[in-house]
Each structure stands twice: as structure tokens, then as C-alpha cells.
Amino acid sequence: MKITKTNALRLWTQHFGNKQFAKDFHGNLMCKSAYGNSKFCVVRKGKKIFCGWNIHHIFPSSIGGKNDEANLLCTNMITNSLAGNKVTFHIDGNIYQVHRISGTSNHEIKRVK
């Protein structure tokens, strides 16, 4: 799948339906209308929350991950930046690892600590 705004919004709809706000795998907030906008934020309980999102490769493309829908997810831009192109990464004291889903060639992100 070519990563375009149209395809990203289609992926959003597949995962979150018509919701305007959703959380990524780490729990960071995303706003549907803020695709590709790193400066988009909302204020909740007096706190500024950046809600821009983009597409994250579960198994990094830099080490052979494909642009297949099964390897892509909607992720807050901050989460995506912190995960980078690694298969083990730390975000806010949590450790995440990319694991192969048993019996398939697909991968998933699991919090290991």
C-alpha cells in the first residue's frame, strides 16, 4: 500500500471507525483530522496534548518491513518518532518489542516491560 493521506485515512477507518479521536498502541492521543500535522494539539484539563499522527511500520521498512496493511498502523507522531526504525524501543519507561505473530509472516508490537 502506498502511504498517502487517502490510504492513511482508510487505515484509520479500518481500525477506529468514524471516531475523531483514538489512542495509539502506547496510549498517545491522535485526532483523525490531524494526519501529518506535528503541531496539531488539543487542550484537556489545562494540558496541551499533541495529536498529530502518521503511519508507523510495525516491522521497520529499513530492515525489510513492507508497506502491506498488516505491517502498518496509525501512530501519534511522537510515538512514531520514539519507536523509530527499531524492533526494541523505549517510550516513557516502557519497553516494546516487535514480535512475529505465530504461524504468519506478520508482526505485532508488544509491551514487554
N, CA, C and O atoms as a GROMACS GRO file, in nm:
protein
  452
    1MET      N    1   0.085  -0.117   0.000
    1MET     CA    2   0.000   0.000   0.000
    1MET      C    3   0.090   0.124   0.000
    1MET      O    4   0.179   0.137   0.084
    2LYS      N    5   0.066   0.211  -0.092
    2LYS     CA    6   0.139   0.337  -0.094
    2LYS      C    7   0.088   0.424   0.020
    2LYS      O    8  -0.033   0.436   0.040
    3ILE      N    9   0.179   0.485   0.095
    3ILE     CA   10   0.138   0.567   0.208
    3ILE      C   11   0.104   0.707   0.159
    3ILE      O   12   0.192   0.788   0.130
    4THR      N   13  -0.025   0.732   0.150
    4THR     CA   14  -0.079   0.861   0.111
    4THR      C   15  -0.181   0.901   0.218
    4THR      O   16  -0.220   0.819   0.300
    5LYS      N   17  -0.223   1.025   0.216
    5LYS     CA   18  -0.324   1.069   0.312
    5LYS      C   19  -0.453   0.989   0.294
    5LYS      O   20  -0.516   0.950   0.393
    6THR      N   21  -0.493   0.964   0.171
    6THR     CA   22  -0.615   0.887   0.145
    6THR      C   23  -0.604   0.748   0.205
    6THR      O   24  -0.697   0.702   0.272
    7ASN      N   25  -0.492   0.680   0.182
    7ASN     CA   26  -0.474   0.545   0.236
    7ASN      C   27  -0.460   0.547   0.388
    7ASN      O   28  -0.507   0.455   0.456
    8ALA      N   29  -0.397   0.650   0.442
    8ALA     CA   30  -0.384   0.661   0.588
    8ALA      C   31  -0.522   0.676   0.651
    8ALA      O   32  -0.550   0.612   0.752
    9LEU      N   33  -0.606   0.760   0.593
    9LEU     CA   34  -0.740   0.779   0.647
    9LEU      C   35  -0.825   0.652   0.633
    9LEU      O   36  -0.910   0.625   0.718
   10ARG      N   37  -0.802   0.576   0.527
   10ARG     CA   38  -0.871   0.447   0.512
   10ARG      C   39  -0.827   0.350   0.621
   10ARG      O   40  -0.909   0.278   0.676
   11LEU      N   41  -0.698   0.350   0.651
   11LEU     CA   42  -0.646   0.264   0.758
   11LEU      C   43  -0.705   0.308   0.893
   11LEU      O   44  -0.741   0.223   0.976
   12TRP      N   45  -0.714   0.439   0.916
   12TRP     CA   46  -0.778   0.491   1.038
   12TRP      C   47  -0.919   0.434   1.051
   12TRP      O   48  -0.957   0.382   1.156
   13THR      N   49  -0.996   0.446   0.943
   13THR     CA   50  -1.135   0.399   0.946
   13THR      C   51  -1.143   0.250   0.974
   13THR      O   52  -1.233   0.207   1.046
   14GLN      N   53  -1.052   0.171   0.919
   14GLN     CA   54  -1.050   0.027   0.944
   14GLN      C   55  -1.027  -0.002   1.092
   14GLN      O   56  -1.087  -0.095   1.147
   15HIS      N   57  -0.942   0.075   1.156
   15HIS     CA   58  -0.906   0.049   1.296
   15HIS      C   59  -0.996   0.120   1.397
   15HIS      O   60  -1.022   0.067   1.504
   16PHE      N   61  -1.042   0.240   1.363
   16PHE     CA   62  -1.113   0.322   1.461
   16PHE      C   63  -1.252   0.365   1.417
   16PHE      O   64  -1.320   0.437   1.490
   17GLY      N   65  -1.296   0.322   1.300
   17GLY     CA   66  -1.427   0.362   1.252
   17GLY      C   67  -1.434   0.512   1.229
   17GLY      O   68  -1.340   0.571   1.177
   18ASN      N   69  -1.545   0.573   1.268
   18ASN     CA   70  -1.564   0.716   1.246
   18ASN      C   71  -1.523   0.803   1.363
   18ASN      O   72  -1.554   0.922   1.366
   19LYS      N   73  -1.454   0.746   1.461
   19LYS     CA   74  -1.410   0.824   1.576
   19LYS      C   75  -1.318   0.937   1.532
   19LYS      O   76  -1.236   0.920   1.442
   20GLN      N   77  -1.333   1.053   1.594
   20GLN     CA   78  -1.245   1.166   1.567
   20GLN      C   79  -1.115   1.156   1.647
   20GLN      O   80  -1.012   1.206   1.603
   21PHE      N   81  -1.120   1.091   1.764
   21PHE     CA   82  -1.002   1.074   1.848
   21PHE      C   83  -0.984   0.926   1.881
   21PHE      O   84  -1.082   0.854   1.900
   22ALA      N   85  -0.860   0.882   1.887
   22ALA     CA   86  -0.826   0.745   1.926
   22ALA      C   87  -0.688   0.747   1.989
   22ALA      O   88  -0.616   0.847   1.980
   23LYS      N   89  -0.652   0.638   2.053
   23LYS     CA   90  -0.518   0.626   2.113
   23LYS      C   91  -0.437   0.522   2.037
   23LYS      O   92  -0.491   0.421   1.991
   24ASP      N   93  -0.306   0.549   2.025
   24ASP     CA   94  -0.218   0.453   1.959
   24ASP      C   95  -0.178   0.343   2.056
   24ASP      O   96  -0.227   0.339   2.169
   25PHE      N   97  -0.088   0.253   2.013
   25PHE     CA   98  -0.052   0.138   2.096
   25PHE      C   99   0.011   0.177   2.229
   25PHE      O  100   0.006   0.100   2.325
   26HIS      N  101   0.069   0.296   2.237
   26HIS     CA  102   0.130   0.341   2.362
   26HIS      C  103   0.032   0.420   2.448
   26HIS      O  104   0.057   0.445   2.566
   27GLY      N  105  -0.080   0.458   2.390
   27GLY     CA  106  -0.180   0.534   2.463
   27GLY      C  107  -0.180   0.682   2.432
   27GLY      O  108  -0.255   0.759   2.493
   28ASN      N  109  -0.097   0.724   2.336
   28ASN     CA  110  -0.095   0.865   2.298
   28ASN      C  111  -0.214   0.897   2.209
   28ASN      O  112  -0.251   0.819   2.121
   29LEU      N  113  -0.273   1.012   2.234
   29LEU     CA  114  -0.394   1.055   2.164
   29LEU      C  115  -0.363   1.096   2.021
   29LEU      O  116  -0.259   1.155   1.992
   30MET      N  117  -0.457   1.063   1.932
   30MET     CA  118  -0.449   1.103   1.791
   30MET      C  119  -0.584   1.162   1.751
   30MET      O  120  -0.688   1.120   1.801
   31CYS      N  121  -0.582   1.259   1.663
   31CYS     CA  122  -0.703   1.318   1.609
   31CYS      C  123  -0.707   1.289   1.459
   31CYS      O  124  -0.612   1.318   1.387
   32LYS      N  125  -0.817   1.232   1.413
   32LYS     CA  126  -0.830   1.192   1.273
   32LYS      C  127  -0.793   1.305   1.177
   32LYS      O  128  -0.723   1.282   1.078
   33SER      N  129  -0.840   1.425   1.204
   33SER     CA  130  -0.816   1.536   1.112
   33SER      C  131  -0.673   1.591   1.120
   33SER      O  132  -0.639   1.682   1.045
   34ALA      N  133  -0.590   1.536   1.209
   34ALA     CA  134  -0.453   1.587   1.227
   34ALA      C  135  -0.348   1.498   1.159
   34ALA      O  136  -0.231   1.501   1.198
   35TYR      N  137  -0.388   1.420   1.059
   35TYR     CA  138  -0.290   1.337   0.989
   35TYR      C  139  -0.178   1.424   0.933
   35TYR      O  140  -0.203   1.522   0.863
   36GLY      N  141  -0.055   1.388   0.966
   36GLY     CA  142   0.064   1.455   0.914
   36GLY      C  143   0.095   1.591   0.976
   36GLY      O  144   0.187   1.659   0.931
   37ASN      N  145   0.020   1.630   1.077
   37ASN     CA  146   0.037   1.763   1.137
   37ASN      C  147   0.100   1.751   1.276
   37ASN      O  148   0.031   1.724   1.374
   38SER      N  149   0.230   1.770   1.284
   38SER     CA  150   0.302   1.753   1.411
   38SER      C  151   0.270   1.862   1.512
   38SER      O  152   0.300   1.847   1.630
   39LYS      N  153   0.210   1.972   1.468
   39LYS     CA  154   0.181   2.083   1.559
   39LYS      C  155   0.038   2.082   1.611
   39LYS      O  156   0.002   2.163   1.698
   40PHE      N  157  -0.045   1.993   1.559
   40PHE     CA  158  -0.186   1.990   1.600
   40PHE      C  159  -0.198   1.943   1.745
   40PHE      O  160  -0.140   1.842   1.783
   41CYS      N  161  -0.272   2.018   1.824
   41CYS     CA  162  -0.290   1.980   1.963
   41CYS      C  163  -0.428   2.019   2.012
   41CYS      O  164  -0.497   2.101   1.952
   42VAL      N  165  -0.467   1.958   2.123
   42VAL     CA  166  -0.589   1.993   2.193
   42VAL      C  167  -0.548   2.023   2.336
   42VAL      O  168  -0.441   1.983   2.381
   43VAL      N  169  -0.634   2.094   2.407
   43VAL     CA  170  -0.608   2.121   2.548
   43VAL      C  171  -0.713   2.045   2.627
   43VAL      O  172  -0.834   2.065   2.609
   44ARG      N  173  -0.666   1.960   2.715
   44ARG     CA  174  -0.754   1.883   2.802
   44ARG      C  175  -0.706   1.898   2.945
   44ARG      O  176  -0.589   1.875   2.976
   45LYS      N  177  -0.798   1.938   3.031
   45LYS     CA  178  -0.767   1.961   3.172
   45LYS      C  179  -0.646   2.054   3.187
   45LYS      O  180  -0.560   2.034   3.272
   46GLY      N  181  -0.642   2.157   3.102
   46GLY     CA  182  -0.536   2.257   3.108
   46GLY      C  183  -0.402   2.212   3.051
   46GLY      O  184  -0.304   2.286   3.060
   47LYS      N  185  -0.397   2.093   2.993
   47LYS     CA  186  -0.270   2.040   2.941
   47LYS      C  187  -0.276   2.031   2.789
   47LYS      O  188  -0.374   1.982   2.732
   48LYS      N  189  -0.170   2.077   2.722
   48LYS     CA  190  -0.160   2.070   2.577
   48LYS      C  191  -0.119   1.928   2.537
   48LYS      O  192  -0.018   1.875   2.585
   49ILE      N  193  -0.199   1.867   2.448
   49ILE     CA  194  -0.171   1.730   2.404
   49ILE      C  195  -0.157   1.732   2.252
   49ILE      O  196  -0.250   1.768   2.181
   50PHE      N  197  -0.038   1.692   2.203
   50PHE     CA  198  -0.015   1.686   2.059
   50PHE      C  199  -0.081   1.560   2.004
   50PHE      O  200  -0.057   1.450   2.053
   51CYS      N  201  -0.164   1.578   1.902
   51CYS     CA  202  -0.247   1.470   1.849
   51CYS      C  203  -0.220   1.437   1.703
   51CYS      O  204  -0.293   1.358   1.643
   52GLY      N  205  -0.116   1.496   1.644
   52GLY     CA  206  -0.085   1.464   1.506
   52GLY      C  207  -0.042   1.318   1.494
   52GLY      O  208   0.019   1.263   1.586
   53TRP      N  209  -0.074   1.256   1.383
   53TRP     CA  210  -0.041   1.114   1.366
   53TRP      C  211   0.006   1.089   1.224
   53TRP      O  212  -0.015   1.169   1.133
   54ASN      N  213   0.069   0.975   1.208
   54ASN     CA  214   0.109   0.928   1.077
   54ASN      C  215   0.110   0.776   1.078
   54ASN      O  216   0.056   0.714   1.170
   55ILE      N  217   0.168   0.718   0.979
   55ILE     CA  218   0.170   0.572   0.966
   55ILE      C  219   0.304   0.518   1.014
   55ILE      O  220   0.411   0.567   0.976
   56HIS      N  221   0.297   0.416   1.097
   56HIS     CA  222   0.415   0.351   1.152
   56HIS      C  223   0.426   0.210   1.095
   56HIS      O  224   0.327   0.138   1.087
   57HIS      N  225   0.547   0.172   1.055
   57HIS     CA  226   0.574   0.034   1.013
   57HIS      C  227   0.600  -0.050   1.138
   57HIS      O  228   0.693  -0.019   1.213
   58ILE      N  229   0.522  -0.152   1.161
   58ILE     CA  230   0.543  -0.239   1.277
   58ILE      C  231   0.680  -0.303   1.267
   58ILE      O  232   0.762  -0.288   1.357
   59PHE      N  233   0.707  -0.374   1.158
   59PHE     CA  234   0.840  -0.425   1.129
   59PHE      C  235   0.905  -0.320   1.039
   59PHE      O  236   0.861  -0.300   0.926
   60PRO      N  237   1.009  -0.253   1.089
   60PRO     CA  238   1.065  -0.136   1.019
   60PRO      C  239   1.101  -0.162   0.873
   60PRO      O  240   1.158  -0.265   0.838
   61SER      N  241   1.066  -0.066   0.789
   61SER     CA  242   1.097  -0.078   0.646
   61SER      C  243   1.248  -0.078   0.624
   61SER      O  244   1.295  -0.136   0.525
   62SER      N  245   1.324  -0.016   0.713
   62SER     CA  246   1.469  -0.010   0.696
   62SER      C  247   1.536  -0.147   0.710
   62SER      O  248   1.651  -0.164   0.670
   63ILE      N  249   1.463  -0.243   0.765
   63ILE     CA  250   1.519  -0.378   0.777
   63ILE      C  251   1.429  -0.482   0.708
   63ILE      O  252   1.428  -0.600   0.743
   64GLY      N  253   1.355  -0.434   0.608
   64GLY     CA  254   1.279  -0.527   0.524
   64GLY      C  255   1.129  -0.527   0.543
   64GLY      O  256   1.059  -0.601   0.475
   65GLY      N  257   1.076  -0.445   0.633
   65GLY     CA  258   0.932  -0.438   0.652
   65GLY      C  259   0.865  -0.381   0.528
   65GLY      O  260   0.917  -0.290   0.463
   66LYS      N  261   0.750  -0.435   0.495
   66LYS     CA  262   0.677  -0.396   0.374
   66LYS      C  263   0.571  -0.290   0.405
   66LYS      O  264   0.541  -0.261   0.520
   67ASN      N  265   0.516  -0.234   0.300
   67ASN     CA  266   0.406  -0.139   0.311
   67ASN      C  267   0.271  -0.210   0.307
   67ASN      O  268   0.171  -0.149   0.270
   68ASP      N  269   0.267  -0.337   0.343
   68ASP     CA  270   0.142  -0.411   0.349
   68ASP      C  271   0.058  -0.359   0.465
   68ASP      O  272   0.113  -0.320   0.568
   69GLU      N  273  -0.074  -0.358   0.449
   69GLU     CA  274  -0.162  -0.309   0.555
   69GLU      C  275  -0.136  -0.378   0.688
   69GLU      O  276  -0.146  -0.316   0.794
   70ALA      N  277  -0.104  -0.506   0.684
   70ALA     CA  278  -0.080  -0.581   0.808
   70ALA      C  279   0.044  -0.531   0.882
   70ALA      O  280   0.061  -0.561   1.001
   71ASN      N  281   0.130  -0.456   0.814
   71ASN     CA  282   0.252  -0.406   0.876
   71ASN      C  283   0.244  -0.257   0.910
   71ASN      O  284   0.344  -0.197   0.950
   72LEU      N  285   0.128  -0.198   0.895
   72LEU     CA  286   0.113  -0.054   0.916
   72LEU      C  287   0.011  -0.025   1.023
   72LEU      O  288  -0.090  -0.094   1.034
   73LEU      N  289   0.038   0.078   1.104
   73LEU     CA  290  -0.063   0.124   1.198
   73LEU      C  291  -0.056   0.273   1.216
   73LEU      O  292   0.047   0.337   1.195
   74CYS      N  293  -0.170   0.327   1.257
   74CYS     CA  294  -0.182   0.469   1.286
   74CYS      C  295  -0.115   0.493   1.421
   74CYS      O  296  -0.144   0.425   1.519
   75THR      N  297  -0.026   0.590   1.425
   75THR     CA  298   0.051   0.617   1.546
   75THR      C  299   0.072   0.767   1.564
   75THR      O  300   0.101   0.838   1.469
   76ASN      N  301   0.056   0.813   1.687
   76ASN     CA  302   0.087   0.951   1.720
   76ASN      C  303   0.230   0.979   1.670
   76ASN      O  304   0.317   0.893   1.680
   77MET      N  305   0.253   1.097   1.618
   77MET     CA  306   0.384   1.129   1.561
   77MET      C  307   0.496   1.122   1.665
   77MET      O  308   0.609   1.088   1.632
   78ILE      N  309   0.464   1.153   1.789
   78ILE     CA  310   0.565   1.143   1.895
   78ILE      C  311   0.600   0.997   1.919
   78ILE      O  312   0.718   0.963   1.929
   79THR      N  313   0.499   0.911   1.928
   79THR     CA  314   0.523   0.768   1.946
   79THR      C  315   0.606   0.714   1.831
   79THR      O  316   0.702   0.640   1.851
   80ASN      N  317   0.568   0.751   1.709
   80ASN     CA  318   0.638   0.702   1.590
   80ASN      C  319   0.785   0.743   1.592
   80ASN      O  320   0.873   0.664   1.561
   81SER      N  321   0.809   0.867   1.630
   81SER     CA  322   0.947   0.916   1.636
   81SER      C  323   1.028   0.840   1.741
   81SER      O  324   1.144   0.805   1.716
   82LEU      N  325   0.970   0.816   1.857
   82LEU     CA  326   1.041   0.746   1.964
   82LEU      C  327   1.066   0.598   1.929
   82LEU      O  328   1.169   0.542   1.966
   83ALA      N  329   0.971   0.536   1.858
   83ALA     CA  330   0.989   0.396   1.816
   83ALA      C  331   1.095   0.387   1.707
   83ALA      O  332   1.172   0.291   1.702
   84GLY      N  333   1.098   0.486   1.621
   84GLY     CA  334   1.196   0.488   1.513
   84GLY      C  335   1.191   0.365   1.426
   84GLY      O  336   1.084   0.312   1.397
   85ASN      N  337   1.307   0.320   1.385
   85ASN     CA  338   1.316   0.202   1.299
   85ASN      C  339   1.376   0.084   1.376
   85ASN      O  340   1.456   0.006   1.323
   86LYS      N  341   1.336   0.073   1.503
   86LYS     CA  342   1.391  -0.032   1.589
   86LYS      C  343   1.287  -0.140   1.617
   86LYS      O  344   1.167  -0.115   1.609
   87VAL      N  345   1.334  -0.260   1.648
   87VAL     CA  346   1.243  -0.368   1.686
   87VAL      C  347   1.232  -0.380   1.838
   87VAL      O  348   1.143  -0.449   1.887
   88THR      N  349   1.320  -0.314   1.911
   88THR     CA  350   1.308  -0.299   2.056
   88THR      C  351   1.329  -0.151   2.085
   88THR      O  352   1.428  -0.092   2.044
   89PHE      N  353   1.234  -0.090   2.157
   89PHE     CA  354   1.244   0.052   2.183
   89PHE      C  355   1.178   0.086   2.316
   89PHE      O  356   1.096   0.011   2.368
   90HIS      N  357   1.217   0.203   2.370
   90HIS     CA  358   1.167   0.251   2.498
   90HIS      C  359   1.084   0.377   2.477
   90HIS      O  360   1.123   0.468   2.403
   91ILE      N  361   0.968   0.382   2.544
   91ILE     CA  362   0.886   0.503   2.544
   91ILE      C  363   0.834   0.522   2.686
   91ILE      O  364   0.764   0.436   2.740
   92ASP      N  365   0.868   0.633   2.746
   92ASP     CA  366   0.820   0.668   2.881
   92ASP      C  367   0.841   0.555   2.983
   92ASP      O  368   0.753   0.526   3.063
   93GLY      N  369   0.958   0.493   2.979
   93GLY     CA  370   0.989   0.386   3.075
   93GLY      C  371   0.933   0.250   3.038
   93GLY      O  372   0.958   0.152   3.109
   94ASN      N  373   0.858   0.241   2.928
   94ASN     CA  374   0.806   0.112   2.880
   94ASN      C  375   0.898   0.058   2.773
   94ASN      O  376   0.956   0.133   2.695
   95ILE      N  377   0.912  -0.073   2.771
   95ILE     CA  378   0.992  -0.138   2.668
   95ILE      C  379   0.896  -0.212   2.575
   95ILE      O  380   0.811  -0.290   2.620
   96TYR      N  381   0.910  -0.188   2.446
   96TYR     CA  382   0.829  -0.253   2.344
   96TYR      C  383   0.921  -0.334   2.253
   96TYR      O  384   1.036  -0.299   2.230
   97GLN      N  385   0.865  -0.445   2.202
   97GLN     CA  386   0.938  -0.527   2.106
   97GLN      C  387   0.843  -0.568   1.994
   97GLN      O  388   0.724  -0.589   2.015
   98VAL      N  389   0.900  -0.579   1.875
   98VAL     CA  390   0.825  -0.630   1.761
   98VAL      C  391   0.841  -0.782   1.761
   98VAL      O  392   0.953  -0.833   1.766
   99HIS      N  393   0.729  -0.852   1.756
   99HIS     CA  394   0.728  -0.999   1.756
   99HIS      C  395   0.654  -1.050   1.633
   99HIS      O  396   0.558  -0.988   1.587
  100ARG      N  397   0.700  -1.161   1.581
  100ARG     CA  398   0.628  -1.226   1.472
  100ARG      C  399   0.505  -1.294   1.529
  100ARG      O  400   0.512  -1.356   1.635
  101ILE      N  401   0.394  -1.281   1.460
  101ILE     CA  402   0.271  -1.347   1.501
  101ILE      C  403   0.282  -1.493   1.459
  101ILE      O  404   0.300  -1.523   1.341
  102SER      N  405   0.271  -1.582   1.555
  102SER     CA  406   0.290  -1.726   1.532
  102SER      C  407   0.207  -1.775   1.414
  102SER      O  408   0.088  -1.746   1.403
  103GLY      N  409   0.272  -1.849   1.327
  103GLY     CA  410   0.205  -1.910   1.212
  103GLY      C  411   0.182  -1.816   1.096
  103GLY      O  412   0.117  -1.853   0.998
  104THR      N  413   0.233  -1.694   1.104
  104THR     CA  414   0.216  -1.597   0.996
  104THR      C  415   0.350  -1.529   0.966
  104THR      O  416   0.450  -1.553   1.034
  105SER      N  417   0.348  -1.446   0.865
  105SER     CA  418   0.466  -1.363   0.838
  105SER      C  419   0.445  -1.221   0.891
  105SER      O  420   0.527  -1.133   0.867
  106ASN      N  421   0.335  -1.200   0.962
  106ASN     CA  422   0.302  -1.068   1.017
  106ASN      C  423   0.367  -1.047   1.152
  106ASN      O  424   0.408  -1.141   1.219
  107HIS      N  425   0.374  -0.921   1.191
  107HIS     CA  426   0.436  -0.882   1.318
  107HIS      C  427   0.339  -0.797   1.400
  107HIS      O  428   0.243  -0.741   1.348
  108GLU      N  429   0.368  -0.788   1.530
  108GLU     CA  430   0.291  -0.704   1.620
  108GLU      C  431   0.386  -0.641   1.720
  108GLU      O  432   0.497  -0.690   1.741
  109ILE      N  433   0.342  -0.532   1.781
  109ILE     CA  434   0.421  -0.466   1.884
  109ILE      C  435   0.366  -0.509   2.019
  109ILE      O  436   0.246  -0.498   2.045
  110LYS      N  437   0.455  -0.558   2.105
  110LYS     CA  438   0.414  -0.598   2.239
  110LYS      C  439   0.493  -0.519   2.343
  110LYS      O  440   0.613  -0.496   2.329
  111ARG      N  441   0.422  -0.478   2.446
  111ARG     CA  442   0.491  -0.415   2.559
  111ARG      C  443   0.546  -0.528   2.644
  111ARG      O  444   0.473  -0.617   2.686
  112VAL      N  445   0.678  -0.525   2.668
  112VAL     CA  446   0.742  -0.633   2.744
  112VAL      C  447   0.777  -0.589   2.886
  112VAL      O  448   0.809  -0.673   2.970
  113LYS      N  449   0.773  -0.460   2.913
  113LYS     CA  450   0.801  -0.412   3.049
  113LYS      C  451   0.752  -0.271   3.064
  113LYS      O  452   0.766  -0.212   3.171
   0.00000   0.00000   0.00000
